[in-house]
Amino acid sequence: MVAANTGGQVLTSPVLSRDGTQVGFVQTTAGAATLVLLKWKAADGTVTLPDTPAPALPINYLTCTAPCMALVPLQNGSGLPVDDTTSSVYYDCSSDTAWVGGASGWLHKIIGVFKGAPTEVTTGGYPAQMPGGATLSSPVYDNISRNVFVGDYNGFLYRVDPTSGAITASGQLDFGVGFVEGPIVDSSNGFVYAFASEDQTGGCAGGLNCAAVYQLRTTFSSGALGTEAEVGQSALSGLPNPLYSGAFDSAYYDSGSATGALYVCGNTGANAILYQVPIAAGAMLGQGQIVSPLASSGSTAVCSGVTDILNPNAVALPAEHLFVSVQNNGIPSNCASGGCVFNFLDTPWQPFKNYALGDQVLSSKQRVETAIIAGTSAGTAPNWSTSPAVLDTDGNPATQVTWIDQGSYGSGFVAWVASYHYLTSKPRILDTNGNVEVLTTNANTPAGTTGAAEPTWNMTFGGTTLDGSGATQVIWTNVGPLATASLASTGGSSGIIIDNTVGPIDTDGDSQIYFTTLGNQACEFGGTGGCAVQASQPGLN
């Protein structure tokens, strides 16, 4: 454990040096922000008794002995202190330069960060003040287009020349709370994505404005509006919730042509909903498609950003999951309508891939598909089904893979009940083995009555279980393991850290996620407050 008292309040995220021996972050004291650069020492200090690193002048920081730290005060164009409680540090290791936004629209450039004498640049256009002087969120530097991108709370996105400080402003994109988080920059394909809490189109249900993802070129011109994909409604009245950053799936990164999906938690004016925005050859294909609601209808729960990770080392089967949280009103029963962290399997289908029994993918129709016969996929995806327990064949008949539809994440479950006649078409239950079962007695309307005791469930994916007796018995079909999980987290979660490490056997600590709760709760190892949480990737347990 390492715990250090650096003397200020830290409200944004830290960055690490490339070798992990140093950390940089912004702290604020009495309205004055300081970039802190810290060399840490293992097993130094505790949470209750943090160590105070030895102070070093920036010019001596490179040679100071850990634990030690240097402070670089952030200043405006007049050399006066300036605040920052909204912008994390962006570090470019190739030039050893950091970028920080903050209050009054000032963008700061610091050179010699981890490998020299850290110094804020105060000449040649820096610090640079964005037009309007609104609070800035976190910047991102793109070393391909050689631009710094940053958004402000007035809803404008800026690209800034890293040498001269010259500023190009987009048109106003967000008319709600503005850009509270940094954009995502796709350097390879030349796109920047910004996440707006409210547009001004009136294009959502009831004539409401929408939450939206905007895509602009990394060379956008002054006043540019880019391309928009709507992701749910904004507020009926007053300000909406912020729209935090989304995440691309592995298909987008692997395609080389900006083809895949972007996931974002939208619906900023009502209950939080997870959306998928399909992208083909760099073009966003219409409005976002609903993957799953996350909070109860009628609530206005604040949603987090989205984290997506492909884990090729998973002990059972390689899989891709995305993680997201809501601060309250989480819909899973184990979250008891409180803060909740979710995972969803979002492994994209791939062409000409060898799929094993039990592999799962999320189809283009936002439905979970389970492989019940192993095989090799075709060059193009099947025309996926839209009904639970329906089969899709995929590939050459001699080697094809067979998929079974598990349903969509928002479908919901019913409980198994003894001696009961289900009337809903194809109800789904979660069996005692953690697999999803679909009532398939009749293709359209369920028929028959369950038995007096719960049956012994068939664990074969695609296998059937007889339930009851005689002419009135019903049939359930196993459509694969549940592809989502949830974990109660008071106030939702902080940013999520992923660990894909897997040892020679399945052990504690393998393929984990780590986060802290944003509210106080009883912690597993004692005490009450914000808790550091470790949980497995697939099961959140």
N, C-alpha and C positions, 0 to 999 in steps of 0.2 A: 504493500500500500504506500502511496505517496499523498501527502496532504500539506498544502502550502498556504500560508496567509500572506497575500500580496497587498492588502491594505485597501481594496476597493470592492465595489459591487460589479459582478460579472453577469450580464444578461444575454450574452450572445455566445456563439460556439467558438471553441479553440481550433487551432491548426497545429499540425506537427511538422517538424523538420523531416527531411527525407529519411534520415537514419533513426528517427524516433527519440532522440536524446534531448530534444528541445521542444518547447511548446510556446505558441504565441496566442494572445487574446487581448481583448479590450476591456478595461475596467473603468468605472466612472466613480468619481469622488466629488461631491458638491458641485455637480454639473460640469466637471472637467474630465475629459476622456484621456486615457493613457494607453498606449500599446505596451503590453507587458511581454517581455521575452524571457523565458525561464529555462534554465538548465536544471533538470530534476535529478534526484538521487533516490535509488531504490530503498524501500523500507524507511522512508524519511517522513516522520510525522504521522499523526492519526487524525481521524475525523474530529475527535474531541480535543486533541492537542496538536494542531497543525504546526509545522515548522515555519519559521520566517526565513526565506532565502536571503543570503547576503546580497546587499545592493551593490551594483557595479555601474560605473559610468558607461554609457553606450560605447565610447571609444575603447573601453577595456573589456567589454562583454565577451569578446571572442576567446579571451584567455582566462576568464574567471573560472574558479573551481566550483563544481556543483556541490550543493545547491546554491545557485546564485541567480540574480535577475537584473535586467536593465529596463528602465522606463523611458518611453519616448512619448512626451506629451503631444497630443494632437491639437493643431491650431488652425484658425481661419486665415483668410488672406491678409488680415491686419496683424497677425502674430498673436492673437488673443486665444485663450482656451476655448474649445468647442466640445459639445457633448456628443456621446454616441451610446445609445441603448438599443439600437435597432439593426446595426450592421455588424456581421461577423467579418473576420479577416480573410481575404483571399490571397493565397501565397503562390507565387510563380517561382518554382525552384530553379528553373533554367537561368533566370536573371537575379535570383535572390531578392526579389521585390515583392512587397505586399501592398494591397489596396484595401482601403477601409472607407465606408460611407459614414453617414451620421446626420446630426442635426443641421438645420439651415441649408441643406443641399450641398454640403462640402464633401468632395471626394479627395481622399488623402493618398499620397504615394510615398512609401517608405522603402529605402534602398539599404542594402547591406544587412538584411534582416537576421539570418542565422549564420552567415559566413563572413561577416565583416563588422563594421561599426554602424549599427542601425541609426538611420537619420531620416527625418521627414524632409521631402523635397519642397522647397519654398520659393523656387524660381521657375521660369519658363512655363508659366500657366498653372502651376500647382501651388497650394491646393486649388482645385477647380470647383467653382460653385455652379450647380445646375440652375437653369432659369426658374424663377419662382421661389427658390430657396426652401422648398419643402423637404421634409425628412427623407433621407435615403435608406433603402434596404441594402442588402449585401451585394457587392459588385462581383463580377466575373470577368477575368481577363482571358482573351482568346488569342493565342500566339500564332494562329493562322491568318486571320483577318487583321490582326494587330489592332484590336479595339478592346476597350474596357466597357462592359455593359452594366448598367445599373438602373433600377426603377425608383420612383419616388411615391410618396403618399398622395400626390395629386393625380397619379394615374398615368404618368408619362414614362416612357422607356428612353434611355439615352445611350448613345455610343460615344465614347470619349477617346481621343487620340492619346496613347500612353506617353508620348513624348512632349507634345505641345499643349495638351489639355483642351484642344479644340472640341466643341460639343455639337452633336447632332441630335435633335429631339424628335421622337415620333409624334404622331398625333395623340390626343388623349385617348387612352384605351380603357382605363378603369375610372368609373364614375361613382364608385362606392368608397371603400376605405383605402383604395390605392394599392400599390405593390408593396407588400410587407415582407416578401422574401425574394431572393435573387432569382434571375431567369435561369433557364437551362440553355446552354450553348452547344450546338452540334457543329463542331469545327469542321469535320470532314465533309459535311454536306452543305455547310454555309447557312445554317438556320439558327435563329434564337427564338425561344419559346417563353412567353410571359403569361402570368396567371392572374386574371382580373376578377375581382369580386362582383363587379356589376358593369355590364355594357349599357348602351343607351338605345338598344334596338326595339325594345318592347316585343321581342319575338318569342317569349315564353308563354306558358299557359296563362290565360286571363289577361293577356296584354302586358304582363310583367317584363321587366328587363331580365337579363340572364347573367349567370356566371359564365366565364368564357376563357378558353385558351387561345392566345394569339401566336401566330407564327410569322416572323419577319425574316428577311435576309440579313446576314451579318453585315451587309453594306447598305442597310436601309437609308433612304433619303429623308430629309426634313419633312415632317408632317405625315410620314408613312403610317398606314393603319394595318397593313399586313392582311393575313387570312384568319378568320375566326371560326372556332368550333365551340358551340354552346354546350355547357355542362350543367344543366339544371337552372332553376329560377333563382333570382336574387330576392331582396326583401320587398314585402308588400308595402311597408312604410319604415322610415328610419334607415339606419345603416345596416348592410348585410354583414355576415361573418367574413373574415379574410378567406381568400382562396390561396392555399399553400401549394408548393411545387408538386408536380406529378412525377412519374417515373416511366421510362421506356422499358419494354420487355426485351429479352435477349434477341428476338427476331430483328428488332430495329437495329441493334448494334451489329449483328452478324450479317445483315443484308448487304451492307456497303452502298445501299441506295435509298436509305431512309424509308424502309418498308417494315412495318410492324405495328405496334400499338403503344399508345400513351395512356397511362392510368392516372386518374386524378379524382380527388374527393371533392365533389361540387355540391350544387343545390344550396348556395350560401344563405338563402333567405328562409330556409325551412329545414326539415330533417336531412341530415347528411346522407349523401348517396355516392357510392363508388361508380365511376364511369370509365368506359373504355373509348378512346378516340382512335379509330383505325387510320393508318397512314400508309399510302402506297406511292412509292417513288417520290417522296417528299410532299405529297398532297394529302392534307387532312380530309377525310371522306365524310363530310357532313357533320352533324351534331354528335355529341358523345352518346354512346349506348349504355344503358343501365346494366351494371354488373350485379350490384346488390345494394339495398338500403342498409345503413349502418346504425341509424338511430330511429326511435319510435316516431310514427307519424304524428304531426302536431307539435313536435319539439323543434328547437332551433340550436341543436348541439353544435359546438365548434369542432371541426374536423382537422386532423393533422395533415402534413404532407404525406406522400406515399414513398415507400422504399421497396424496390424490387431486386431480387437476387436469384440467380441460377446457381444451384449447388450440385456440381457434378460428382461430389464426394458423398452424397447422402447414403446412409447405411443400407436402406432398403432399395430404393430406386432413385436415380437422379431426377430432380424436380426443380421447378422454379416457383417461388412464392412471392407475393407482395404483402407488405405489412402496413397497417394504417390504424389510427385510433380516433375515438371521439371522447370529448371531455365528460359527457354525461348522456343519459337516455339511451345507452347501448341496448340493442334489442336482444342479444342472446340471454337466456335465462341465467347463466352463471355470472353475468355482469350485473344482474339485479337492477337494471335501468340506470346504472351508474356509468362511470368512465370505463372504457373497454378498449383493448387492443385486439386486432383481428389479423389473421392471415388468410389468404386465399391462394390456392394453387392457380397459377396462370401460365403454366407451361404451354408455349405455342406449338401447334402442329408443324411438323417439318416434312418436306418431301424426301422420298427415297431413304427413309430412316428405318432401322430395325427396331421395332417396338416389342417389348417383352410383356408377358402376361401381367396385368395389373397396372401398367403404365397409364397415366392420365394426362389429358390435355384439355385446355379451355378452347372450345371451338370459336369460330368467327361469329357464331350466334350467341356467344356468352353462355354456353352450356358445357358442363363437365362431361367428358367422354372417357370411358374406361376400356382398355384393351382386354377383351375376354378370349381372343385367340391371337397369339403372337404372330408377327409377320412383318413384311416390309411395305411401307406406305407407297402411294403412287406419286407421280410428279405434280399433281394438283390435288387439292383437298377435296374430300367428299362434299356433297351437298347435304350438310349436316341436318340431322333430324331436329324437330322442335317439340318432341313428346317423350316423356320418360320411358325407358326400357325398350325403345326402338333400336334396332341394329343398323349399323352403317358398315358396309364393306369398303375396303380401301386397298388398292393395289392390284397387281397381277393375280388372277384367280388361284394360281398354284402356290403363291407365297403371300397372299394378302393378309392384312391385319383386319380383325373384326372389332368394331367399337360398339359399346352400348351406352345409351344416353342416360346420365344420372339426373339430369334436370338442371335448372338454373339455380344460382346461389340464393335468389330471392323467393324461391318456391315455397320454402317452409316445410315443416314436418308436423305430423300428427302422432299421437301416442298409440301404441298397440293396446287394444282393449279386448278383453275376453268376451266371447259370445256376442260379437258386435257386427252389425251390417254397415259397412262403409258406403256412403252415398257419393262422396266426392270422386270425380274421375281420377284414377291412378294416384291415390294418396301415397305419400312417402313416409316411412318411419326409419329411425336409426336403431338397428338391432343391437343386441348385447355384445356383439363382436366389433362394433364400430363401423359396420358396413351399412350402406343405404339399401333399403328394401322397398320395391314398388309393387303395389297390388296390381296384378296383371291377369286376373281371372277372366276379364272381358276387356276387349281392346278399347271400348269407349266408356262403359258404365260398370263399375265393380259389381259383382254379384256374389251371393253366398254369405256365410257367417263364420267368424273366427271360432277357434276352439275354446274350451274351458280353461286351458292352460297355454302359456306362450310356447310355441314350438321350438325345437332345436334347429337353429338357423343353418342353412346350407352356406358354407364359407367359400364355395367356389364362385368366382366372379362370373356372372351370367347364369348361375345355377338357380334352381327353383326350390321353394319350400312349401309343402302342403300344410295347410292350417285348418283344423276342424276335421270333420268326418263326413263320409257319404256324399250324397248329391249336393250338399250345401257347402262343402269345404271351399276355401279360397286358396289362391296361389300367389305367392310373393316371389319376385325375382331380385336377386342380388345384383346391384348395379355398381358395386365397387366401394372402396373405403371413402368415408366422408372427406371431402377435399378442402375443408376449411376448419378453423379452430378459433377460439376466443379466450381471453384472459382478463379478468377484472383488474382495472388499473385506475385508482382514484385520480380524477382530473385528466385522464388520458396519459399519453406517454411523451417523453422527450424524443429527440432524434434517436433512431434505432441503429445500433452497431451490429454488424453481422460477422459471425465466425463460421467459416466453412470447413474448418479443420476436422478431420476424421482420423482416429487412430486405427491400429490393427484390429481392434474389436470395438463394439459399441460401448462407449464409456461416457460418464458424466463429463460435460464440457465440450462434447463434440457437436458440431453443427448447431450452434446456439445463436440467440439474439440477446442483446443487452440494452437496457434503457432505464430511465428513472421515471417514477410517477411524478405528475405535476401537482398532485394534491397529497395531503397527509393520510397515511393509512398504517395499520399495524404491519411491521416488517417481519419477514420470516425468521430472521435471526435476532429478534429483539428490538424494542424501541418502536416509537410511532413518529411518523414524519414522511418526508419524501424518501422513497425506498429505491435502492438499486436492485434491479430485477434481472435475473438470468432465466431464460426459458428456451426450450427446444424449438427449432424452426418449424417442423411440421405440426407438432401437437400443442405448442405453447404451454407445456407443462414442465 
